[in-house]
Amino acid sequence: MGFKLDAHIHCPIEKLDAALSHAIAKGLDGVVFTEHDSDAPFCTIKRFGLNGWDVQETKDPRVLRLDLLRDDLKGRIYLGRGREVKSKQGHILALGTSSLIPTRYSWEDTLKYIYDQDGIPVFAHLFGRFSGGCGRNVFMAALDKFDGKVIGLEENAQYFGSANHKSRALANVFGVPLLGNSDAHGRYGEHYLEIGKLHSEIEVVNGETLFDDLKRVMLTNPKSIKVCGEYNTFGQTSSWWVDSLRKNGMSKVFGSAYEAVKGLIK
């Protein structure tokens, strides 16, 4: 069994305990909370701890070891530092970064900032053009510009239809590592329960050295990374749209809906 990682999760501070407990119950070994342009969940837990958890720093300041101490559920999970950066062209996960990355810069400058912090860039929902995907042309330009650097794609549990299939096909053709991520949005009702719905299984990864090991595997043996789990159904994604509408307004929701429906009919 490999190291089970969900590296694209959104969660408000007040739901961190519930989200992490659920991640342990689902058998995950590691998670990365990737708020938009923020790493507040990681920094909050590192500074203040979390009630009911033994929080320990590792040798890598970008990784915390968390042991759950509840009577009804015990377990260990590793929490990595990261964020989802909004570049001018779309969203890019910055895994293992340790300080602020400017928002609304070009994709090229965004990747440079990530690399300067020894981070791992992963293009989020690449073909979700109406919800922050950078698109194929940007990704191909990035592959050419940063040849030899670590760079990744994801399959995203919030999508169904063609978007994930296109990402997988692109990864296969160019030998790019492909991660499985839930993109769970914890502030929408109980959507934090979707943590781990789609995740990666990665061999020879130690939680204590999560990002160093992940980078090594992505560079040397990308096809060994297994995407496990399932995508949302239409009904589940529709529920996400409704809750998003309540929180964010009309434009974002109908953009996401359009993209998903387009994927269904292709």
Backbone as a ProteinNet text record, in pm:
[ID]
protein_1_A
[PRIMARY]
MGFKLDAHIHCPIEKLDAALSHAIAKGLDGVVFTEHDSDAPFCTIKRFGLNGWDVQETKDPRVLRLDLLRDDLKGRIYLGRGREVKSKQGHILALGTSSLIPTRYSWEDTLKYIYDQDGIPVFAHLFGRFSGGCGRNVFMAALDKFDGKVIGLEENAQYFGSANHKSRALANVFGVPLLGNSDAHGRYGEHYLEIGKLHSEIEVVNGETLFDDLKRVMLTNPKSIKVCGEYNTFGQTSSWWVDSLRKNGMSKVFGSAYEAVKGLIK
[TERTIARY]
83.9	0	87.5	54.5	130.1	79.1	145	107.2	-12.3	-123.6	-246.9	-254.7	-258.1	-247.5	-358.7	-424.3	-516.5	-455	-411.1	-331.8	-405.5	-538.4	-615.9	-746.2	-744.5	-858.1	-875.4	-1000	-1033.3	-1113.3	-1074	-1142.5	-1128.5	-1238.2	-1230.6	-1173.2	-1121	-1054	-1145.7	-1272.6	-1363.6	-1396.9	-1364.8	-1394.4	-1268.8	-1154.4	-1030.4	-1032	-1082.1	-1086.5	-1173.4	-1291.4	-1382.5	-1323.1	-1260.8	-1204.2	-1088.3	-999.1	-883.9	-927.5	-1025.2	-1076.9	-1136.6	-1209	-1268.8	-1160.6	-1054.3	-944.6	-881.2	-863.3	-809.1	-906.9	-1034.7	-1134.8	-1138.2	-1104	-1104.2	-971.6	-875.1	-750.6	-643.6	-659.3	-556.2	-434.4	-317.3	-192	-147.2	-190.5	-147.6	-248.1	-253	-339.3	-264.4	-307.6	-259.6	-381.4	-400	-506.6	-456	-531	-486.7	-590.6	-597.6	-687.8	-640.4	-732.7	-696.1	-604.5	-480.2	-380.3	-355.6	-366.7	-348.8	-310.8	-227.6	-198.3	-240.3	-350.4	-397.3	-423.7	-483	-506.8	-377.7	-276.2	-148.4	-88.1	-82.8	-18.8	-93.3	-225.6	-306	-277	-275.2	-248.2	-105.5	-11	127.9	146.9	77.9	96.1	14.8	-109.2	-200.1	-234.7	-192.7	-231.6	-376.3	-428.4	-566.9	-618	-729	-784.6	-811.6	-760.4	-779.1	-672.9	-572.3	-465.5	-329.5	-236.1	-95.9	-27	11.3	70.7	220.9	296.1	441.7	503.5	607.3	681.1	773.6	801.9	897.3	1026.1	1122.4	1246.4	1222.2	1116.8	1078.3	974.2	1003.1	907.2	777.9	773.3	652.7	558.5	595.1	516	494.3	369.7	335.2	287	317.7	268.5	157.6	38.9	-77.1	-126.8	-136.5	-191	-323.9	-428.3	-561.2	-573.7	-623.1	-623.3	-763	-864.4	-1000.2	-1015.9	-1105.4	-1129.3	-1191.3	-1277.9	-1350.7	-1277.4	-1171.5	-1096.7	-954.7	-859.1	-718.9	-649.7	-543	-469.4	-371	-292.3	-189.9	-207.8	-186.7	-190.7	-86.9	-32.3	66.5	-0.6	26.7	-30.2	80.5	67.3	164.7	116.9	212.3	181.2	162.9	64	40.2	-69.6	-97.9	-202.1	-241.2	-354.2	-395.2	-380.7	-290	-255.9	-337	-394.2	-467.2	-371.6	-322.5	-241.8	-335.4	-279.5	-362.7	-437.4	-373.2	-431.3	-517.3	-504	-581.1	-514	-565.2	-523.7	-412.4	-315.1	-201.4	-179.4	-176.3	-144.5	4.1	35.1	174.6	197.3	243.2	261.6	401.2	407.7	537.3	601.6	524.4	578.4	565.9	654	664.3	634.8	604.6	570.9	477.8	430.4	329.9	378.7	288.2	313.2	217	266.8	177.4	68.3	-48.8	-160.9	-172.3	-239.9	-267.8	-142	-33.9	83.1	65.7	152	145.7	175.2	133.8	164.1	315.3	392.4	537.9	598	556.8	607.8	560.7	436.8	385.3	469.5	502.4	586.5	725.4	779.8	911.7	908.7	803.2	789.8	781.9	707.7	695.1	829.6	899.8	1030.6	1132.3	1125	1218.9	1203.3	1084.5	1060.5	1072.4	1131.4	1146.8	1011.9	910.2	776	748.9	629.5	585.1	460.8	467.9	348.7	265	136	41.1	-72	-96	-202.7	-337.3	-416.7	-545.6	-651.6	-736.2	-849.7	-818.5	-716.7	-659.3	-762.9	-857.8	-954.1	-1086.2	-1090.7	-1207.6	-1194.5	-1205.9	-1173.9	-1268.7	-1388.1	-1482.5	-1475.2	-1379.6	-1362.1	-1213.9	-1133.4	-995.4	-891.7	-925.7	-825.4	-741.4	-612.2	-523.5	-535.3	-576.8	-590.4	-464.2	-482.3	-374.7	-258.4	-286.2	-178.4	-82.5	-137.1	-52.1	32.4	-30.4	44.9	156.8	131.3	234.9	348.4	315	419	502.4	437	509.4	603.3	558	644.9	769.6	751.3	864.8	957	898.5	976.7	1055.8	996.3	1059.3	1092.9	1144.2	1183.1	1282.8	1255.8	1343.3	1303.1	1211.5	1160.9	1038.8	1014.1	895.1	771.4	670.8	545.5	438.2	317.7	216	79.8	-4.9	-145.7	-227.9	-357.3	-444.5	-570.9	-625.2	-765.2	-839.6	-955.5	-1025.5	-1164.4	-1195.5	-1320.7	-1444.6	-1429.5	-1544.9	-1590.3	-1510.9	-1541.6	-1580.2	-1655	-1687.7	-1692.1	-1703.4	-1700.6	-1559.4	-1539.3	-1414.8	-1297.8	-1322.8	-1213.6	-1104.2	-1142.1	-1042.4	-980.3	-1059.4	-1005.7	-897.6	-919.2	-819.5	-690.7	-702.9	-583.1	-505.3	-576.8	-509.6	-440.3	-507.7	-447.9	-321.9	-327.1	-211.7	-95.1	-124.6	-20	44	-37.2	15.1	104.4	64.1	140.1	275.8	280.7	403.7	477.5	430.3	499.7	498.3	388	373.7	305.7	351.7	283.8	142.4	51.6	-89.3	-132.7	-179.5	-228.3	-380.4	-433.7	-577.3	-610.2	-702	-736.3	-887.2	-934	-1078.1	-1127.2	-1045.4	-1087.9	-1210.8	-1216.3	-1328.6	-1333.1	-1453.1	-1472.7	-1548.7	-1475.5	-1532.6	-1628.7	-1624.9	-1715.9	-1854.3	-1873.3	-2004.1	-2070.5	-2154.7	-2225.9	-2130.7	-2150.3	-2064.5	-1977.2	-1936.2	-1854.8	-1714.9	-1675.3	-1546.5	-1547.2	-1666.2	-1675.9	-1628.4	-1603.1	-1552.1	-1399	-1334.9	-1189.5	-1152.7	-1056.3	-1008.9	-1094.4	-1202.7	-1288.7	-1208.2	-1121.4	-1018.9	-885.5	-788.7	-660.5	-551.2	-428.5	-313.4	-261.3	-213.7	-135.1	5.6	103	239.8	333	406.9	501.8	622.6	691.4	816.5	808.3	698.8	685.1	671.3	752.6	747.3	685.7	586.1	520.7	614.6	720	814.1	888.7	904.1	975.3	883.5	759.4	654	691.1	729.6	748.6	876.3	981.4	1103.5	1079.2	1007.7	979.5	883.9	781.8	686.4	755.2	840.5	912.2	998.7	1066.5	1153.6	1073.3	960.4	877.3	821.8	778.2	722.1	826	952	1057.2	1110	1118.2	1187	1094.1	973.5	883.3	738	702.9	568.9	454.6	474.6	366.2	338.1	424.2	398.5	291.5	257.4	154.5	17.1	-61.7	-193.3	-302.2	-394.1	-511.5	-621.8	-671.9	-769.6	-895.2	-1006.8	-1132	-1228.3	-1313.8	-1417.9	-1448.4	-1509.7	-1554.1	-1692.5	-1730.6	-1867.7	-1965.4	-2085.1	-2195.1	-2250.5	-2337.3	-2399.7	-2474	-2547	-2622.8	-2533.7	-2418.8	-2326.8	-2265.5	-2227	-2171.7	-2279	-2402.4	-2512.3	-2531.3	-2518.6	-2528.3	-2417.8	-2297.8	-2185.1	-2217.7	-2277.4	-2312.7	-2411	-2511.1	-2612.2	-2548.5	-2464.9	-2399.5	-2303	-2237.3	-2147.7	-2226.1	-2343.8	-2428.9	-2462.4	-2492.8	-2527.3	-2409.7	-2289.2	-2170.6	-2111.2	-2112.3	-2030.7	-2107	-2235.9	-2309	-2321.1	-2382.3	-2426.8	-2314.5	-2220.7	-2129.5	-2043.7	-1989.1	-1901	-1976.9	-2096.1	-2172.5	-2209.5	-2263.3	-2307.6	-2189.7	-2075.1	-1955.4	-1918.5	-1918.8	-1887.7	-1991.2	-2118.1	-2223.3	-2206	-2176.1	-2157.4	-2046.3	-1935.4	-1822	-1857.8	-1926.1	-1961.2	-2058.5	-2160.3	-2255.5	-2188	-2098.8	-2024	-1945.3	-1887.8	-1814.2	-1902.9	-2030	-2120.9	-2157.7	-2169	-2220.5	-2110.2	-1983.6	-1874	-1847.6
-119.9	0	125	218.7	341.6	444.5	558.3	672.3	739.6	750.5	805.4	955.4	1033.7	1179.6	1248.1	1343	1436	1574.9	1631.1	1754.5	1874.9	1871.4	1988.5	1990.4	2064	2070.1	2213.4	2256.5	2386.4	2363.4	2431.2	2407.3	2529.6	2578	2689.2	2642.3	2735.4	2703.4	2626.2	2663	2602	2456.6	2409.8	2271.7	2185.6	2235.1	2160.3	2028.3	2030.2	1907.4	1802	1842.9	1748.1	1696.4	1785.7	1746.3	1648.6	1677.4	1589.6	1455.4	1458.1	1332.9	1246	1310.2	1235	1179.1	1255.4	1207.6	1082	1080.2	960.6	843.7	871.3	765	704.5	784.2	734.1	668.5	667.4	598.4	679.1	810.6	893.9	902.8	915.3	933.1	1078.7	1157.1	1295.7	1381.8	1509.6	1607.1	1738.8	1817.7	1955.3	2044.5	2137.8	2236.4	2348.7	2374.4	2469.1	2579	2666.1	2779.5	2869.3	2946.2	3035.7	3146.5	3144.1	3245.9	3256.8	3144.7	3146.9	3008.2	3005.1	2878.9	2888.3	2960.3	2985.7	2858.3	2751.9	2632.2	2573.6	2559.1	2504.1	2594.4	2724.5	2817.6	2825	2815.9	2819.9	2699.3	2581.1	2459	2460.6	2506	2508.3	2602.9	2715.4	2816	2786.9	2744	2732.5	2587.5	2492.1	2354.3	2330.9	2215.4	2179.4	2092.1	2133	2062.4	1916	1827.5	1684.9	1619.5	1696.4	1646	1675.2	1582.8	1607.1	1651.6	1777.9	1837.1	1849.2	1787.9	1789	1837.2	1919.2	1958.8	1845.3	1838.7	1743.1	1818	1746.7	1812.2	1909.3	1885.6	1976.2	2073.1	2201.4	2297.5	2309.5	2246.9	2251.6	2135	2050.8	1930.7	1919.8	1894.3	1867.4	1723.5	1663	1529.7	1545.1	1494.6	1511.1	1374.5	1357.2	1234.7	1266.9	1197.4	1217.4	1139.5	1206.4	1148.2	1117.2	1118.9	1090.7	944.7	917.7	780.7	694.1	755.4	676.6	664.9	741.7	737	784.7	702.3	739.5	718.5	790	775.1	887.9	875.9	975.7	1020.6	1148.8	1203	1314.3	1331.3	1436.5	1550.2	1670.2	1790.3	1868.8	1886.6	1962.9	2105.7	2193.4	2334	2359.2	2438.1	2468.1	2572.1	2603.9	2701.7	2683.8	2739.5	2743.8	2887.9	2908.9	3044.4	3080.2	3198.3	3248.3	3329.9	3267	3341.2	3413.2	3492.9	3562.4	3464.7	3351.1	3255.7	3148.1	3131.3	3028.7	2983.6	2875.8	2832.6	2728.8	2745.3	2654.4	2620.7	2490.9	2449.1	2470.9	2528.2	2549.7	2463.6	2340.3	2245	2259.8	2265.1	2272.5	2408.8	2512.8	2649.1	2701.6	2794.5	2835.1	2982.5	3057.5	3198.6	3245.2	3366.6	3421.8	3420.6	3384.6	3393.3	3496.2	3597.9	3702.8	3646.5	3704	3660.9	3747.1	3690.5	3758.2	3791.1	3720.7	3730	3630.6	3638.4	3544.9	3403.3	3303.5	3165.1	3144.6	3210.1	3194.5	3248.7	3368.3	3426.2	3344.8	3294.7	3213.6	3088.1	3020.5	2901.1	2935.7	3048.1	3088.5	3108.1	3172.1	3191.5	3056.4	2962.2	2829.8	2759.1	2759.8	2694.2	2759.8	2891.6	2962.3	2918	2867.2	2818.6	2666.9	2605.5	2459.7	2390	2454.8	2398.8	2315.4	2259.1	2172.4	2234.2	2278.3	2331.6	2220.6	2225.9	2132.4	2216.1	2199.6	2274.9	2217.6	2300.9	2257.3	2257.2	2151.9	2138.5	2209.8	2161.3	2228.9	2264.7	2174	2196.9	2254.1	2295.1	2364.3	2513.4	2553	2690.2	2792.7	2752.3	2847	2846.5	2771.8	2771.7	2771.2	2837.2	2860.6	2770.8	2690.5	2609	2691.6	2665.2	2742.4	2702.6	2579.2	2533.2	2469.2	2393.1	2313.7	2398.2	2510.8	2590.9	2643	2688.4	2736.8	2623	2506.6	2393.9	2351.3	2345.9	2306.7	2408.5	2535.7	2638.7	2622.2	2584.3	2563.1	2444	2336.2	2219.8	2257.1	2339.8	2381.4	2476.9	2572.7	2674.2	2614.4	2521.3	2467.3	2318.5	2284.9	2147.7	2097.3	1980	1923.1	1957.2	2053	2089.1	2003.1	1986.5	1912.5	1995.7	1928.4	1995	1887	1916.6	1812.8	1858.1	1757.3	1776.1	1704.5	1728.6	1657.4	1609.6	1499	1465.6	1515.7	1575.4	1649	1589.7	1552.5	1482	1566.9	1698.2	1784	1786	1725	1724.9	1585.5	1580.6	1454.9	1485.7	1382.8	1408.2	1422	1511.6	1515	1580	1666.8	1745.5	1657.2	1558.7	1470.1	1376.6	1331.6	1243.2	1313.9	1440.5	1517.8	1533	1558.3	1571.3	1440.1	1329.6	1199.2	1170.6	1199	1174.5	1258.6	1384.4	1472.9	1423.1	1378.8	1326.1	1201.4	1113.7	991.3	1019.7	1111.5	1141.1	1202.3	1290.7	1364.8	1315.9	1207.1	1152.4	1242.9	1315.6	1410.9	1343	1365.6	1306.7	1360.3	1269.3	1302.1	1265.3	1364.5	1341.6	1331.8	1257.8	1255.2	1340.2	1435.2	1526.2	1544.7	1568.8	1584	1724.3	1826.4	1966.1	1989	1920.2	1936	2079.1	2134.1	2270.8	2266.1	2271.9	2250.2	2356	2473.8	2578.5	2567.2	2472.8	2451.1	2332.9	2360.8	2254.9	2151.7	2025.8	1917.6	1862.9	1949.2	1904.5	1861.1	1891.6	1840.1	1687.3	1627.3	1481.4	1421.7	1506.5	1458.8	1447.8	1484	1467.1	1322	1306.9	1174.1	1101.6	1163.3	1095.5	1056.2	1145.5	1114.4	1149.5	1059.2	1082.3	1006.7	1028.8	961.3	854.7	744	646.7	648.8	676.4	699	609.2	526.8	437.4	516.6	457.9	509.6	657.2	695.4	830	818.8	894.8	902.6	1035.7	1032.6	1156.4	1260.8	1217.4	1311	1392.9	1334.6	1401.3	1406.6	1443.7	1434.7	1501.3	1627.1	1701.1	1660.8	1632	1585.1	1452.4	1361.8	1231.8	1244.3	1327.4	1346.9	1403.3	1500.3	1559.2	1454.4	1373.1	1270.6	1172.6	1127.7	1033.6	1099.3	1222.7	1292.5	1308.5	1327.2	1346.8	1215.6	1111.8	990	875.6	872.5	760.6	807.1	902.4	963.2	864.8	764.1	671.4	575.7	576.5	492.5	551	677.7	742.5	694.1	641.8	589.1	686.9	714.6	794.6	698.9	717.1	624.4	699.8	628.3	688.7	708.5	809.5	831.1	979.4	1012.9	1150.4	1171.7	1296.5	1328.2	1280.2	1248.6	1230.4	1368.2	1370.4	1496.8	1558.4	1473.6	1524	1583	1517.8	1568.7	1701.4	1711.1	1838.2	1946.3	1910	2006.5	2062	1975.5	2019.8	2120	2092.1	2184.9	2320.9	2321.2	2447.7	2527.6	2458.4	2527	2591.9	2516.8	2572.5	2684.7	2670.2	2775.4	2901.4	2884.5	2997.8	3077.1	3006.3	3073.5	3154.9	3104.4	3168.8	3275.5	3246.9	3326.2	3406.3	3382.1	3455	3377.8	3437.9	3369.7	3329	3418.1	3398.6	3275	3253.2	3138.5	3007.7	3001.7	2877.6	2842	2939.2	2905.7	2880.6	2939.2	2904.5	2759.8	2712.5	2573	2480.3	2518.2	2434.6	2418.7	2526.7	2520.2	2423.8	2432.5	2346	2199	2168.7	2029.9	1973.5	2051.6	2005.4	1986	2076.3	2061.9	1931.7	1895.2	1769.6	1648.7	1658.7	1546.2	1516.6	1622.1	1602.4	1576.8	1579.5	1553.9	1405
0	0	0	-87.4	-93.7	5	6.3	89.1	23.6	96.2	41.1	71.3	-36.1	-24	-101.4	-34.9	-101	-87.9	-200.3	-197.2	-253.9	-249.9	-294.9	-216.2	-104.4	-12.2	36.2	43.9	102.1	229.4	336.5	463.9	554.2	608.1	703.7	836.7	912.7	1038.9	1133.4	1138.3	1235.7	1202.6	1083.7	1046.7	1033.3	1075.2	1058.7	1135.3	1258	1337.2	1268.9	1225.3	1160.1	1029.4	953.5	825.1	842.7	935.2	958.1	1017.4	1105.5	1162.4	1052.5	961.7	851.4	758.6	738.8	654.8	713.8	845.5	911.1	898.1	918.8	908.6	769	667.6	529.4	491.7	584.2	559	490.5	485.6	424.4	515.9	453.9	528.2	531.6	434.1	427.7	354	390.9	324.1	312.1	214.4	200.6	185.7	278.5	265.9	175.3	68.4	-34	-50	47.8	33.9	-79.9	-134.9	-243.5	-191.3	-240.2	-206.5	-56.4	15.1	160	209.6	314.2	382.9	529.7	553.4	689.9	770.8	714.3	797.1	853.5	769.3	816.2	923.2	895.6	989.2	1121.9	1117.1	1239.7	1327.5	1266	1343.7	1395.9	1316.6	1360.9	1478.9	1476.8	1582.7	1707.4	1689.3	1803.5	1839.4	1756.4	1781	1743.4	1781.4	1751	1864.1	1922	2037.3	2004.8	2090.9	2071.7	1985.8	1947.2	1860.8	1923.6	1904.3	1937.9	1809.2	1804.2	1684	1704	1614.1	1624.3	1492.6	1505.3	1386.5	1343.7	1215.3	1161.5	1126.2	1071.6	1030	914.4	840.8	732.2	786.4	792.5	849.8	769.7	653.2	570.5	600.1	695.9	726.4	876.3	916.4	1055.4	1069.5	1184.8	1218.1	1321.5	1289.9	1376.7	1422.9	1554.6	1612.8	1679.8	1636.7	1692.7	1822.2	1928.5	2062.3	2114.4	2028.3	2073.6	2114.1	2207	2252.5	2142.9	2061.2	1961.3	1828.4	1809.6	1684.2	1709.3	1673.6	1687.8	1553.6	1534.1	1408.8	1389.6	1285.6	1252.7	1109.1	1087.8	953	942.6	823.9	799	723.5	769.9	708.9	640.5	509.4	433.4	409.3	388.8	365.4	215.2	180.9	40.5	24.7	-100.3	-132.2	-278.4	-316.2	-456.5	-503.4	-596.8	-640.3	-764.4	-763.8	-879.6	-967	-1073.5	-1169.5	-1266.8	-1355.3	-1453.5	-1543.4	-1571.3	-1664.5	-1597.1	-1465.7	-1397.3	-1269.2	-1211	-1077.4	-1084.4	-995.1	-985.6	-838.8	-806.1	-670.4	-644.7	-529.6	-488.1	-364.4	-386.9	-277.4	-218.4	-84.9	-19	-23.5	-46.6	-40.8	101.5	135.9	276	299.9	197.3	217.6	107.1	120.1	29.7	-115	-205.3	-348.6	-405	-475.1	-525.6	-615.6	-608.8	-689.4	-814.3	-916.3	-1042.3	-1122.9	-1097	-1183.7	-1298.3	-1398.9	-1509.5	-1460.4	-1539.2	-1502.2	-1490.2	-1575.9	-1574.5	-1445.3	-1406	-1281.8	-1161.1	-1165.9	-1055.9	-1036.9	-1145.8	-1135.6	-1083.9	-1124.4	-1075.2	-923.8	-873.2	-728.7	-656.2	-714.8	-652.9	-651.3	-762.8	-770.1	-677	-663.6	-575.5	-430.4	-394	-258.1	-248.3	-350.3	-353.9	-350.2	-409.4	-410.2	-533.6	-536.7	-645.2	-708.3	-834.7	-900.5	-963.3	-940.3	-1001.4	-1060.7	-1190.2	-1255.2	-1213	-1146.7	-1092.6	-1201.9	-1202.8	-1297	-1429.4	-1498.8	-1615.7	-1720.6	-1745.3	-1852.4	-1802.1	-1677.7	-1625.2	-1651.1	-1775.3	-1813.2	-1752.6	-1712.2	-1653.3	-1501.3	-1446.5	-1301.5	-1264.5	-1346.4	-1307.4	-1369.4	-1469.2	-1535.1	-1632	-1635.6	-1723.3	-1870	-1897.3	-2033.9	-2089.6	-2197	-2255.5	-2304.8	-2370	-2428.1	-2321.9	-2210.4	-2101.7	-2045.8	-2026.3	-1970.9	-2064.6	-2192.8	-2287.4	-2288	-2277.6	-2269.3	-2142.8	-2032.7	-1906.8	-1916.9	-1980.6	-2000.2	-2078.4	-2179.5	-2262.2	-2186.4	-2115.9	-2046	-1930.9	-1858	-1737.5	-1754.6	-1869.7	-1898.9	-1794.5	-1739.8	-1637.7	-1496.3	-1479.1	-1346.8	-1313.1	-1185.2	-1144.6	-1177	-1233.1	-1268.3	-1278.6	-1236.3	-1233.1	-1281.6	-1305.6	-1336.5	-1230.2	-1230.7	-1138.5	-1208.5	-1157.6	-1178.8	-1056	-1078.6	-975.4	-954.6	-831	-802.2	-828.3	-835.8	-858.3	-1004	-1091.6	-1234.3	-1280.9	-1387.4	-1453.1	-1603.4	-1684.2	-1827.6	-1878.9	-1974.7	-2051.2	-1978.5	-1881	-1823.2	-1763.5	-1682	-1621.8	-1725	-1821.9	-1924.8	-2006.4	-2033.2	-2108.2	-2027.6	-1898.3	-1814.2	-1810.3	-1796.3	-1793.5	-1926.8	-2037	-2167.9	-2186.5	-2145.4	-2158.8	-2074.5	-1951.5	-1864.6	-1925.4	-1982.6	-2041.9	-2161.7	-2246.5	-2368	-2335.9	-2237.6	-2210.8	-2086	-2025.1	-1909.5	-1788.5	-1771.5	-1661.3	-1543.5	-1421.2	-1305.1	-1290.1	-1257.7	-1242.8	-1101.9	-1025.5	-890.1	-890.5	-794.9	-772.2	-650.5	-666.2	-557.3	-547.8	-425.6	-405.6	-436.5	-413.6	-422.6	-334.7	-220.7	-128.3	-75.1	-66	-16.9	114.8	224.2	355.5	402.6	343	391.3	330.2	237.8	178.4	248.1	346.9	415.8	474	437.9	484.9	371.7	283.3	169.8	212.6	335.5	383.4	387.9	387.7	387.5	255.3	155.2	26.9	26.3	134.9	143.2	110.2	23.8	-11.7	-112.3	-157.1	-254.4	-377	-419.3	-518.1	-453.6	-461.7	-396.5	-470.8	-431.6	-491.5	-396	-453.1	-378.5	-436.1	-349.2	-394.4	-314.9	-383.7	-317.2	-266.3	-170.9	-112.3	-76.2	-15.1	40.7	191.1	261.8	407.7	445.5	533.3	572	628.5	696.7	758.1	652.8	535.2	424.5	302.7	326	226.2	94.3	99.6	-25	-98.1	-24.8	-89.6	-159.9	-93.7	-153	-271.2	-255.9	-364.3	-487.6	-468.4	-581.4	-651.3	-572.8	-631	-715.9	-664.1	-739.3	-864.9	-853.9	-970	-1080.1	-1042.4	-1141.7	-1198.9	-1117.2	-1159.8	-1198.8	-1144.1	-1172.3	-1168.1	-1255	-1245	-1265.2	-1347.9	-1375.8	-1259.5	-1157.5	-1040.6	-949.3	-969.9	-888.9	-935.9	-844.3	-877.9	-832.9	-922.3	-888.2	-845.3	-723.2	-665.4	-622	-625.4	-580.7	-696.2	-682.2	-781.5	-795.4	-910.4	-934.4	-874.1	-862	-824.2	-930.5	-888.2	-982.1	-1018.9	-1117.1	-1155.7	-1037.2	-961.7	-848	-740.5	-715.9	-613	-654	-780.7	-827	-829.2	-861.1	-857.5	-717.5	-616.7	-478.3	-447.2	-500.2	-481	-542.4	-663.6	-727.9	-642.2	-588	-508.2	-386	-315.3	-197.3	-235.8	-350.1	-397.5	-431.1	-488.8	-520.4	-395.1	-288.4	-162.8	-109.8	-132.6	-76.6	-168.5	-301.1	-393	-496.1	-514.2	-615.8	-745.7	-843.7	-963.7	-1058	-1085	-1197.5	-1182.3	-1064.7	-1046.5	-1063.4	-1009.5	-1014.5	-1156.7	-1232.9	-1366.7	-1458.9	-1429.2	-1505	-1483.7	-1359.1	-1328.6	-1389.3	-1384	-1438.7	-1589	-1656.2	-1800.7	-1837.5	-1766.7	-1797.1	-1775.2	-1666.3	-1637.3	-1740.2	-1777.7	-1876	-2011.3	-2045.3	-2171	-2171.5	-2054.1	-2046.2	-2066.9	-2022.7	-2036.2	-2181.6	-2261.7	-2397.5	-2498.4	-2456.1	-2549.7	-2561.1
[MASK]
++++++++++++++++++++++++++++++++++++++++++++++++++++++++++++++++++++++++++++++++++++++++++++++++++++++++++++++++++++++++++++++++++++++++++++++++++++++++++++++++++++++++++++++++++++++++++++++++++++++++++++++++++++++++++++++++++++++++++++++++++++++++++++++++++++++++++

